[in-house]
Amino acid sequence: MKPFDPAIALMNRLTYPQKFLLISLLFILPLVLVMYLLLTELSLHGSSPRKNYMAPPTCAPSGRCWKTFPRVGWPLIGWRWRK
């Protein structure tokens, strides 16, 4: 018995509208679950997105941020072996 035999047997018994509904539900259910978890997480923390965009007071127009904060970027950009 092959692993997909039950799924093939089910799809062979269904009509096209039933197949469409089944496949649609299989795509929509994970999206609904992820949206529910995301909205629950956002409501628990209650932080507004504007708070995340505020710069620290030491980063005023002087431009000294590059010296005081470490470089942030993708982990492998500019990566070299260190000896």
Secondary structure as GFF3:
##gff-version 3
##sequence-region A 1 83
A	DSSP	alpha_helix	5	13	.	.	.	ID=ss1
A	DSSP	alpha_helix	16	45	.	.	.	ID=ss2
A	DSSP	alpha_helix	49	52	.	.	.	ID=ss3
A	DSSP	three_ten_helix	57	59	.	.	.	ID=ss4
A	DSSP	alpha_helix	65	68	.	.	.	ID=ss5
###
